């Protein structure tokens, strides 16, 4: 089992600063729908108050 650290600070309405051992990221959204920008871009959709959520990491398009 891994131990994780995360600290979230609300900086504006619907905007959060997230700090964890991997770095700093920003989250924007409303309860249940959120976009996070950090080292990886991600999108999450959840049911508030249940702890259930779906998270998708948005990958960059590769140019050949």
C-alpha positions as CSV (number, residue, x, y, z in Angstrom):
1,X,0.0,0.0,0.0
2,X,1.4,3.4,-1.0
3,X,1.1,6.5,1.2
4,X,0.0,9.6,-0.7
5,X,0.2,13.3,0.2
6,X,-2.1,16.0,-1.2
7,X,-3.0,19.4,0.0
8,X,-5.7,21.4,-1.8
9,X,-6.2,25.2,-1.3
10,X,-9.1,27.1,-2.7
11,X,-7.8,30.3,-4.3
12,X,-10.9,31.6,-6.1
13,X,-14.5,30.3,-6.5
14,X,-14.3,27.1,-8.6
15,X,-10.5,27.3,-8.6
16,X,-8.0,25.2,-6.5
17,X,-4.3,24.9,-6.1
18,X,-3.2,21.3,-5.5
19,X,0.1,20.5,-3.9
20,X,1.5,16.9,-3.7
21,X,4.8,15.1,-3.8
22,X,4.7,15.1,-7.6
23,X,4.4,18.9,-7.9
24,X,1.8,21.7,-8.2
25,X,-1.3,21.7,-10.3
26,X,-4.4,23.9,-10.7
27,X,-8.0,22.6,-10.9
28,X,-11.0,24.4,-12.4
29,X,-14.6,23.4,-12.3
30,X,-17.8,22.8,-10.3
31,X,-18.6,20.0,-7.9
32,X,-18.8,16.8,-10.0
33,X,-17.0,18.2,-13.0
34,X,-13.3,19.3,-12.9
35,X,-10.4,20.0,-15.3
36,X,-6.9,19.8,-13.8
37,X,-3.7,21.2,-15.3
38,X,-0.3,20.2,-14.1
39,X,2.3,17.9,-15.4
40,X,-0.6,16.0,-16.9
41,X,-3.9,17.4,-18.1
42,X,-6.8,15.4,-16.7
43,X,-10.6,15.6,-16.7
44,X,-12.7,14.1,-13.9
45,X,-16.5,13.5,-13.6
46,X,-17.9,12.4,-10.2
47,X,-20.9,12.1,-8.0
48,X,-20.5,14.7,-5.2
49,X,-20.5,13.2,-1.6
50,X,-20.0,9.6,-2.7
51,X,-16.3,9.4,-3.4
52,X,-17.1,7.8,-6.8
53,X,-15.5,9.5,-9.8
54,X,-14.1,8.8,-13.3
55,X,-10.7,10.3,-14.2
56,X,-9.3,10.5,-17.7
57,X,-5.7,11.7,-18.5
58,X,-5.8,13.8,-21.7
59,X,-2.8,12.9,-23.9
60,X,-1.1,15.1,-26.3
61,X,-1.5,14.3,-30.0
62,X,1.6,13.0,-31.6
63,X,2.8,14.7,-34.8
64,X,4.6,12.4,-37.2
